[in-house]
Amino acid sequence: MAGKVAERRAALRENLVLIAERTIADHGLGALRARDLASEAGCAVGAIYNVFGDLTDLVLTVNARTFHRLGADVAEALADAPQDPVEQLVVMAQAYHRFAAENHQSWRALFDVERAPGEAAPDWYLEEMGRLFTYISDPLAVIFPDRDSQEHALLTRALFSSVHGIVLLGLDEASAGVPSHDIDRMIALVLRQLTASRK
């Protein structure tokens, strides 16, 4: 009996994740509502909170899957990248841009999820983000071998923030006035300039 209950619980959890993932991808994070989720999943609203602590937990689960897909896209792009670490950074940053453009609402949800002040994301969520940062930190370690670990970590996050900002504003053409086809060029210019001091 306990095994069947666990199976039903796992099936409901997976179904809710798939519904939430589709809702966010199609309509954005703001469209995610417990009543609509329950209606589509064919369960009571309270059943959602039997498998997730709250909607934020559900969103974090969806976001972890999005991070995983993003990492896979970056890894695929890097497989054909030149050996030069600067060009590897350019390739992965442009892959990041493509993912954001093609999965805009899901990508925005990665950063728009709300948490209580001072509340950290779960370890498994931070691990997915950490894997993404590794793709950046590895080439940076080759480019700047003399940086200490603290500076290296800060530089990794600074570079990510720079690329993220370019993509975020670039995809909002009304704010930035940057045509989408120029975003990749802008990313390449910034990264090559930032790393020019290695020579």
Disulfide bonds with the S-S distance in Angstrom:
none
